[in-house]
């Protein structure tokens, strides 16, 4: 599950079972802090639609992205 903080983190999708139109396996997604969802083992992710939704946390693995790459990702959003 992704770390939770205010800046948002990045996760990689390792399963899209039940969400094949919204998530792509091995794709990097931005996750948003949501402490309430985390207590329910859910993670808030900005998916293919560009909107954020809750997904099971087991479908993602948190990854470290260099700050310079994060800046490029944010510009592209």
C-alpha positions in Angstrom: 0.0 0.0 0.0 1.2 3.5 -0.7 2.5 5.8 1.9 0.1 8.5 2.9 1.1 12.1 3.0 -0.1 15.5 1.7 2.0 15.6 -1.5 0.8 12.4 -3.0 2.8 9.4 -3.8 3.2 7.1 -6.8 2.2 3.5 -7.0 2.4 0.8 -9.7 -0.6 -1.3 -10.5 0.0 -5.0 -10.0 -3.6 -6.2 -10.6 -6.6 -4.8 -12.4 -9.1 -7.6 -11.7 -12.6 -6.1 -11.8 -11.2 -2.7 -13.1 -9.8 -3.6 -16.5 -11.1 -0.4 -18.1 -9.9 1.9 -15.3 -6.4 0.4 -14.5 -3.5 -0.9 -16.5 -1.1 -3.4 -15.0 2.5 -2.1 -14.6 1.3 1.5 -15.1 2.4 4.1 -12.6 -0.4 6.1 -10.9 -0.6 8.9 -8.5 -2.1 8.1 -5.1 -3.7 10.7 -2.9 -3.7 10.7 0.9 -7.0 9.3 2.3 -6.6 8.2 6.0 -10.2 7.0 6.2 -9.9 4.8 3.1 -6.5 3.4 4.4 -8.3 2.1 7.5 -10.5 0.1 5.2 -7.5 -1.2 3.2 -8.3 1.0 0.2 -6.2 3.5 -1.7 -7.3 6.6 -3.5 -5.7 6.6 -7.0 -6.0 8.9 -10.0 -6.9 6.4 -12.7 -7.1 6.4 -16.5 -10.2 8.7 -16.4 -8.1 11.4 -14.7 -10.4 11.3 -11.7 -9.5 9.8 -8.3 -11.3 6.7 -7.0 -10.9 4.2 -4.3 -9.4 0.8 -5.1 -8.2 -2.2 -3.0 -4.7 -1.4 -1.7 -3.6 -4.9 -2.6 -3.8 -3.9 -6.3 -0.8 -1.5 -5.9 2.7 -1.3 -4.7 4.2 2.0 -3.6 7.3 3.1 -5.5 9.9 5.8 -5.1 10.1 8.3 -7.9 12.9 10.8 -8.1 11.8 14.4 -7.5 12.8 15.5 -11.0 10.5 12.8 -12.5 7.7 13.9 -10.2 8.0 17.4 -11.5 7.6 16.1 -15.1 4.6 14.0 -14.1 2.9 17.0 -12.5 3.5 19.2 -15.6 1.9 16.5 -17.8 -1.2 16.3 -15.6 
